[in-house]
Amino acid sequence: MKNPAAKNHFNAAGEGCLYVAFELAQRRWKLGFSPGLGVKPRVRTIEAGQMDQLQREIQLARVRFGLGGNCPVKSCYEAGREGFSLHRALTRLGIENIILDASSIEVPRRGRRVKTDRLDVIKLVRLLCRYHGGEPEVCSVVRVPSREEEDQRHLHREMGTLKELKTSQAARIKSLLVSQGIYWNRGVGRLTGEALGRLRTLEGLPLEPALRARLERELSRWQEASRQLKELQRQQRELLRMRDNPIIQMVLTLMKVRGMGLTSAWLLVMELFAWRKFRNRRQVGALSGMTGSHHQSGDSSHDQGIARHANYRIRGLLVELAWLWIRHQPQSELTLWYQRRFGSGSKRVRKIGIVAVARRLLIALWRLLDHGEIPAGAELKA
């Protein structure tokens, strides 16, 4: 039976728009359907990844709400580990989809609130109706990269994972040795099977067989991570030779600035500048998460620090680059501004100032790539 309230949302021909929200999980997807605000949403569950079931539920929802068979469908889901694959699949089906930033979705401020997948998907579909109904500020929409742009980010991200793996393996190996009173202060790469045989505990005894076997396995994993990391670094150097590639040109442009190396230039370009277009410096600063979050209520007014709701890889890198900029670009306008404003302050004040330097540095690098403006007073490499 059709919902009588739904008739108010359509014209005489019965045409309208169907809104679909997804609550995604490993085994099942919860779907919420609605023709607009003021109508009770239809909630259904399908197996995860079954696009044929999704199309069947869409057709049933069209019939349920009295919509035409060819009415447009608009959908949304929260950004998460599903990434952009579902977005591209929905686009292929002719569905206009958006991906919502989960941190921008409003929630009740009560200490305890009811939370179920059904309630979440109902809230999402109503939020989608408001977004397309003239309230685009109700949530933030994620910018979707192309398949090629997304694929370019795997190289440096895997390199970062391998570096973390090597660090954790090295710490575990040294911890096992310390448990026997052996303090190995040299590189883990020098711990060969022969070196393990020469090690002695505080009692002057050799390593026990089980412990030595475990150390050899840990070393094998460390060596495999090192080998894979060297292979990825070789691939990265080969890509740098493709000078006709505009993205590689951006990396090489950043590397001309003193204090910028391959790792930092590559990360900035692949994570930020290669697939995003900015209209002004505020957008650049906001994407780094280094914009202030001010709080004002009545007579109370104070700053809560930076927002931090952005790419954490970029934010961590920029803080490191800001310290390097102060060291390698002492005559730049940005460094002189920092020294005048924060240089004579306490350690805490200098740390606060370096965040401001990081934000201004990111804007200066954006202007370098977009407009060819070299940062004031900056030195280039020979």
C-alpha positions in Angstrom: 0.0 0.0 0.0 1.4 3.4 -0.9 2.1 6.0 1.7 -0.5 8.8 1.2 1.9 11.4 2.6 4.3 10.7 -0.2 2.0 12.2 -2.9 2.9 15.7 -1.8 6.5 15.2 -3.0 5.7 14.5 -6.6 4.1 16.1 -9.6 1.0 14.9 -11.5 3.1 12.4 -13.5 4.2 10.7 -10.4 7.8 11.6 -10.9 10.2 12.5 -8.1 13.5 11.5 -6.6 14.4 8.5 -4.5 17.0 9.1 -1.7 19.0 6.1 -0.5 21.4 5.9 2.5 23.8 3.1 3.2 25.0 1.9 6.7 27.8 -0.4 5.7 29.2 -3.4 7.6 31.3 -6.5 6.9 28.4 -9.0 6.3 25.3 -6.9 5.7 24.3 -3.5 4.4 21.4 -1.5 5.9 19.6 0.6 3.3 17.3 3.5 4.0 14.9 4.8 1.3 12.8 8.0 1.3 11.2 10.2 -1.3 11.8 13.3 0.9 11.3 14.8 4.3 8.0 14.1 6.1 7.8 10.5 4.9 8.7 7.5 7.1 11.8 6.0 5.6 11.8 2.4 4.3 14.6 0.3 5.8 15.9 -2.9 4.3 18.9 -5.2 4.7 20.9 -6.9 2.0 24.1 -8.9 1.9 27.3 -6.8 1.6 28.4 -6.2 -2.0 25.4 -7.7 -3.7 24.6 -5.0 -6.2 21.8 -7.0 -7.8 19.9 -7.1 -4.5 20.5 -3.3 -4.2 18.9 -2.7 -7.7 16.0 -4.9 -6.7 15.4 -3.0 -3.5 15.6 0.3 -5.4 12.8 -0.8 -7.7 10.7 -2.0 -4.8 11.2 1.3 -3.1 10.1 3.2 -6.2 6.9 1.1 -6.3 6.4 1.6 -2.5 6.6 5.4 -2.7 4.6 5.6 -6.0 7.6 6.9 -8.0 8.2 6.5 -11.7 10.3 3.6 -12.9 13.0 6.0 -14.2 13.0 8.6 -11.4 16.5 9.7 -10.4 18.2 8.1 -7.4 20.5 9.9 -5.0 22.5 8.1 -2.4 25.1 8.6 0.3 27.3 6.7 2.8 29.9 7.6 5.4 33.6 7.7 4.5 35.3 4.6 5.9 37.3 1.6 4.9 35.1 0.8 1.9 36.9 3.8 0.3 35.6 4.9 -3.1 34.8 1.5 -4.8 31.1 1.6 -3.8 30.9 5.2 -5.1 32.2 4.2 -8.5 29.9 1.2 -8.6 26.9 3.4 -7.8 27.9 5.9 -10.4 28.1 3.2 -13.1 24.5 2.3 -12.2 23.4 6.0 -12.9 23.0 6.8 -9.2 24.2 10.2 -8.0 26.2 9.4 -4.9 28.0 11.5 -2.3 30.4 10.4 0.5 29.9 12.1 3.8 32.6 13.0 6.2 31.6 11.1 9.4 33.0 13.8 11.7 30.7 16.4 10.2 27.5 14.6 11.0 25.6 16.2 13.8 24.8 14.0 16.9 22.9 14.6 20.1 25.0 16.0 23.0 23.5 13.7 25.6 25.8 11.6 27.6 24.1 8.4 26.6 22.2 8.0 23.4 20.6 5.1 21.6 22.8 3.9 18.7 21.7 1.2 16.2 22.3 0.6 12.5 18.6 1.2 11.8 18.6 4.6 13.6 21.8 5.6 11.9 20.6 4.8 8.4 17.3 6.7 9.0 19.3 9.7 10.2 21.6 9.5 7.1 18.7 9.4 4.6 17.0 12.4 6.3 20.4 14.2 6.2 20.6 13.4 2.5 17.2 14.9 1.9 18.2 18.1 3.6 21.5 18.3 1.7 19.7 18.1 -1.7 16.8 20.2 -0.4 18.8 23.4 -0.1 20.9 22.8 3.1 24.4 21.9 1.8 26.0 23.0 5.0 24.4 20.2 7.1 27.5 18.0 6.3 30.8 17.9 4.6 31.2 15.9 1.3 34.4 14.1 0.6 36.1 14.8 -2.7 36.5 11.6 -4.7 39.7 11.0 -6.6 40.0 9.2 -9.9 41.2 5.6 -10.0 44.6 6.8 -11.3 44.9 9.4 -8.6 44.0 7.0 -5.9 46.5 4.4 -7.2 49.4 6.9 -7.1 49.1 7.0 -3.3 49.9 3.4 -2.6 53.6 3.7 -3.2 54.5 6.1 -0.4 51.9 4.7 1.9 53.3 1.2 1.6 56.8 2.7 2.2 55.6 4.3 5.4 54.1 1.0 6.5 57.4 -0.9 5.9 59.3 1.8 7.8 57.0 1.3 10.8 57.3 -2.5 10.5 61.1 -2.3 10.5 61.1 0.0 13.5 58.8 -2.3 15.5 60.8 -5.4 14.5 64.1 -3.8 15.5 62.7 -2.8 18.9 61.4 -6.3 19.5 64.8 -7.9 18.6 66.7 -5.5 20.9 64.1 -6.1 23.7 64.6 -9.8 23.5 68.4 -9.3 23.8 68.0 -7.0 26.7 66.0 -9.6 28.5 69.2 -11.7 28.5 71.4 -8.8 29.6 72.7 -8.1 26.1 72.7 -4.5 25.0 73.1 -4.3 21.2 73.8 -0.7 20.3 74.6 -1.2 16.7 72.3 -1.6 13.7 70.0 -4.7 13.6 71.3 -5.4 10.1 74.6 -6.5 11.6 72.9 -9.3 13.6 73.7 -12.3 11.5 73.5 -15.9 12.5 77.2 -15.9 13.2 76.9 -12.8 15.4 74.0 -14.4 17.4 76.3 -17.4 18.1 79.0 -15.1 19.6 76.6 -13.3 22.0 76.7 -14.2 25.7 74.3 -13.5 28.5 75.3 -11.8 31.8 76.0 -15.3 33.1 78.5 -15.8 30.2 76.3 -18.4 28.6 75.2 -18.6 24.9 71.6 -18.0 23.8 69.1 -20.8 24.4 68.1 -22.7 21.2 64.4 -21.5 21.2 65.3 -17.9 21.8 68.0 -18.0 19.1 65.5 -19.5 16.7 63.0 -16.8 17.5 65.6 -14.1 17.0 66.5 -15.6 13.6 62.9 -15.5 12.5 62.5 -11.9 13.7 65.6 -10.9 11.8 64.3 -12.7 8.7 61.1 -10.6 8.9 63.2 -7.4 9.4 65.4 -8.3 6.4 62.3 -9.0 4.2 60.8 -5.6 5.1 64.2 -3.9 4.2 64.3 -5.7 0.9 60.8 -4.6 0.0 61.5 -1.0 1.1 64.6 -0.8 -1.1 62.6 -2.1 -4.1 59.9 0.5 -3.6 62.6 3.2 -3.3 64.0 2.0 -6.6 60.6 2.3 -8.2 60.2 5.8 -6.8 63.6 6.9 -8.3 62.5 5.5 -11.7 59.3 7.4 -11.6 61.2 10.6 -11.0 62.8 10.2 -14.5 59.3 10.7 -16.1 59.8 14.5 -16.3 57.0 14.9 -18.8 54.5 13.8 -16.1 52.9 17.0 -14.6 52.7 15.3 -11.1 56.4 14.4 -11.2 57.1 18.0 -12.2 55.4 19.2 -9.1 57.6 16.9 -7.0 60.7 18.2 -8.7 59.6 21.8 -8.2 59.2 21.3 -4.4 62.6 19.5 -4.2 64.3 22.7 -5.6 63.6 24.5 -2.4 66.3 24.2 0.3 65.1 22.0 3.2 62.7 19.9 1.0 63.7 16.3 0.2 62.2 13.6 -1.9 60.1 12.0 0.9 58.4 15.3 2.0 57.9 16.6 -1.6 56.4 13.3 -2.7 54.0 13.0 0.2 52.8 16.6 -0.2 52.1 16.2 -3.9 50.5 12.7 -3.8 48.4 13.4 -0.8 47.4 17.0 -1.4 48.4 18.9 -4.5 48.1 16.2 -7.3 44.3 15.8 -7.2 42.9 18.8 -5.4 42.3 22.3 -6.6 42.1 25.1 -4.1 40.4 28.4 -4.6 42.1 30.3 -1.7 44.5 29.9 1.2 41.7 29.2 3.7 40.9 25.9 1.9 44.6 24.9 1.9 44.9 25.6 5.6 41.6 23.9 6.5 42.7 20.7 4.7 45.8 20.4 6.8 43.7 20.6 10.0 45.8 23.5 11.3 43.0 26.0 11.5 42.0 27.4 14.9 38.8 26.3 16.7 37.5 29.2 18.6 35.0 29.0 21.5 32.9 31.9 22.5 29.9 31.8 24.8 28.6 34.8 26.7 31.6 36.5 28.3 33.8 33.5 27.8 36.1 33.6 24.7 39.2 31.5 24.1 41.0 29.4 21.5 40.8 25.6 21.7 43.9 25.0 19.5 44.0 23.5 16.0 41.1 21.5 14.7 43.0 18.4 13.6 40.1 17.0 11.5 42.1 16.5 8.3 44.9 14.4 6.8 47.1 13.3 9.7 50.0 12.4 7.3 50.1 16.0 6.0 49.8 17.5 9.4 52.6 15.5 11.0 54.9 16.1 8.0 54.3 19.8 8.0 55.3 20.2 11.6 58.6 18.5 10.8 59.1 20.6 7.7 58.5 23.8 9.7 61.4 23.0 12.0 63.6 22.2 9.0 62.5 25.4 7.4 63.6 27.4 10.4 67.0 25.7 10.2 67.7 25.7 6.4 65.9 28.9 5.5 67.2 31.4 8.1 66.8 34.5 5.9 63.3 33.7 4.6 60.5 36.1 5.5 58.7 33.3 7.3 61.6 32.4 9.5 62.2 36.0 10.4 58.6 36.4 11.3 58.8 33.4 13.6 62.0 34.6 15.3 60.4 38.0 15.9 57.1 36.6 17.2 58.1 33.4 19.1 61.9 33.1 19.1 62.4 34.7 22.5 59.5 32.8 24.1 59.4 29.7 26.2 59.5 26.2 24.8 55.7 26.0 24.8 55.4 29.3 23.0 57.9 28.2 20.3 55.9 25.0 19.8 52.7 27.0 19.3 54.5 29.2 16.9 55.9 26.3 14.8 52.3 25.2 14.1 51.6 28.7 12.6 54.8 28.4 10.6 53.6 25.0 9.3 50.3 26.4 8.1 51.9 29.4 6.4 54.5 27.1 4.8 51.9 24.9 3.3 50.2 28.0 1.8 53.5 29.2 0.4 54.2 25.8 -1.2 50.7 25.8 -2.7 51.4 29.3 -4.3 54.7 28.0 -5.6 53.0 25.1 -7.4 49.9 27.0 -8.5 51.3 30.4 -9.3 55.1 30.0 -9.5 55.6 32.3 -6.5 58.8 31.5 -4.7 58.4 32.0 -0.9 59.8 35.4 0.1 63.5 35.2 1.0 63.7 31.5 0.4 66.8 29.9 -1.1 66.8 27.4 -3.9 69.2 24.5 -4.2 72.0 24.8 -6.7 
